[in-house]
Amino acid sequence: MELLCHEHVDLDSSSEVKSRPLRAFRDAVLTQDSRVRQNLLSSERPNIIKPGTEQTDVLPYMRRILTGWMLQVCEDQKCEEEVFPLAVHYLDRYMSQNPVRKCHLQLLGTVCMFLASKLRESVPLSAAKLCVYTDHAVTVPEILDWEVLVVSRLNWDLASVLPSDFLELLLQALPLKAQNHAAVRRHAHSYIALSATELKFSLFTPSAVACSCVTAAVVRLNIQKDTFTADGLLQLLRNILDLDMTSLRECLSALDETIDLTLPSPAELQGQDVPL
């Protein structure tokens, strides 16, 4: 058996090789294997399964501010797309079971990014670097102490399934032209990150969020508009993963509302030349 790992390498001076890690080609053996799909579905869970603790000191708008800051940090550090959603997953799981004081909220968010980068980033974020982003309101010893606290409260269960884990399975199953995959993937990742900033999406499963984000990306890019309606495309994705259609429609509706309130449309972006 011959095992190969093909990578794109651009040695041009303008290349982003130094700032972004090289990634291997996507493996069709994995994306087309039904066992992979079943393992993901059996392992996934919403960020908040059953709220066990009502936060009295932390209000909903504070979470939105915190996750917005976390997203900025991950984008500034050019983290992998999965780091931010995983950090928010840890944040919601912890806060659904443990009371958090307002003065510890940024520390908790920092620790969640610290942990998520260790699992999903090829070069993890350092504690010292994260302290700089807090304007040294958080110290390295605090991050290390809370790291132990958070992982123990999460029962050391850190290998969580994310919406982005379903992306390739869904993209390969859609009747899309090869040249459209990159645009749909990029928009879907943006919508996944956006959904992580809103608490209401923490009640949906990662697969439901993934289907909604892919549907929104295809519809808003005007791809397959003559072939599928939004509901028809959602039904196709539902059949791939065997999900509850009612939940998918609720998730997509919430996502469309959030996108309209938060992000400009692709047509507006073309006129302004601003990336999503």
C-alpha positions, -999 to +999 in steps of 0.1 A: +000+000+000+013+034-009+004+063+014+008+098+000+001+132+016-002+158-012+001+195-002+000+227-021+033+246-016+038+281-030+073+294-025+065+328-039+074+358-017+037+368-014+027+333-002+009+328+031+028+297+039+045+313+068+013+326+083-009+296+076-001+259+080-001+236+049-032+214+046-034+180+029-058+173+001-093+163+013-096+126+014-126+113-006-123+079+013-133+097+045-159+121+030-177+094+011-177+067+038-210+063+056-193+051+087-177+085+092-211+101+089-227+078+114-198+082+139-202+120+137-239+118+142-236+095+171-210+116+188-225+151+183-244+171+208-257+206+212-235+231+232-263+232+258-281+199+262-300+208+294-292+240+313-284+230+349-273+264+362-290+297+357-265+325+354-274+354+378-243+376+373-238+371+335-264+385+312-270+373+276-256+405+260-223+398+279-219+365+262-224+382+228-197+407+236-173+380+249-178+358+218-173+388+195-140+395+212-130+358+210-138+358+173-116+388+168-087+372+186-090+340+165-092+360+133-062+382+142-041+351+150-053+334+118-065+304+137-081+274+119-118+279+114-126+252+139-109+269+169-135+296+176-166+274+174-149+248+196-139+275+222-176+287+223-187+251+226-165+248+258-178+281+270-215+272+267-210+237+282-192+252+312-217+280+318-247+257+315-235+237+345-214+261+366-221+297+379-197+322+365-190+356+381-190+386+357-154+394+366-143+359+355-160+359+321-131+371+300-108+347+318-131+318+310-133+328+274-095+331+272-091+296+287-116+282+262-096+296+233-064+282+249-079+247+251-096+248+217-063+259+200-045+229+215-070+205+199-077+221+165-046+243+158-013+231+145+005+258+165-016+264+197-021+299+210+003+307+239-010+318+273+013+348+272-001+359+238-036+356+250-028+377+281-018+405+257-052+404+240-068+409+275-046+440+280-030+419+308-063+418+328-057+381+328-024+365+339-006+334+327-010+316+362-047+323+361-050+308+326-031+277+337-051+273+369-084+278+351-074+254+324-073+226+349-106+238+364-124+239+331-113+205+317-122+189+350-157+204+350-160+192+314-150+158+325-120+159+302-144+154+273-128+179+248-130+161+215-163+175+204-180+173+170-184+207+154-206+220+125-175+223+103-169+186+107-199+179+085-190+204+058-171+182+035-196+154+038-224+178+027-204+196+000-193+164-017-230+152-018-243+184-034-246+188-071-222+217-072-196+226-098-161+221-086-153+258-089-182+267-065-169+245-036-144+271-023-169+299-022-196+278-005-171+265+020-158+300+028-193+314+033-204+284+053-174+288+077-184+325+081-220+315+090-208+289+114-187+314+132-216+339+132-239+313+147-215+306+175-218+342+187-256+338+192-268+317+222-299+304+204-278+283+181-263+264+211-296+245+214-292+230+179-271+200+170-239+207+150-253+188+120-284+210+120-262+241+121-240+227+093-270+220+070-284+255+077-251+272+070-245+253+037-280+260+026-277+297+034-243+299+016-257+282-016-288+303-016-271+337-009-245+330-036-273+323-061-258+289-069-283+262-081-311+288-079-327+273-110-325+238-095-333+240-058-354+263-036-340+269-001-364+243+014-356+218-014-319+222-007-325+217+030-345+186+023-316+172+002-292+178+031-317+164+055-318+131+035-280+129+036-278+131+074-313+118+082-322+148+105-354+162+118-368+186+091-387+208+117-355+214+136-336+222+104-362+248+093-361+265+127-323+266+126-322+280+090-349+306+098-329+318+128-297+318+108-313+339+080-326+364+105-291+367+121-273+370+088-297+398+077-292+417+109-254+412+110-238+407+076-241+425+043-253+405+013-229+391-013-242+417-038-233+445-014-199+430-008-192+429-046-198+466-047-178+474-016-150+448-022-152+437+014-145+400+023-170+380+043 
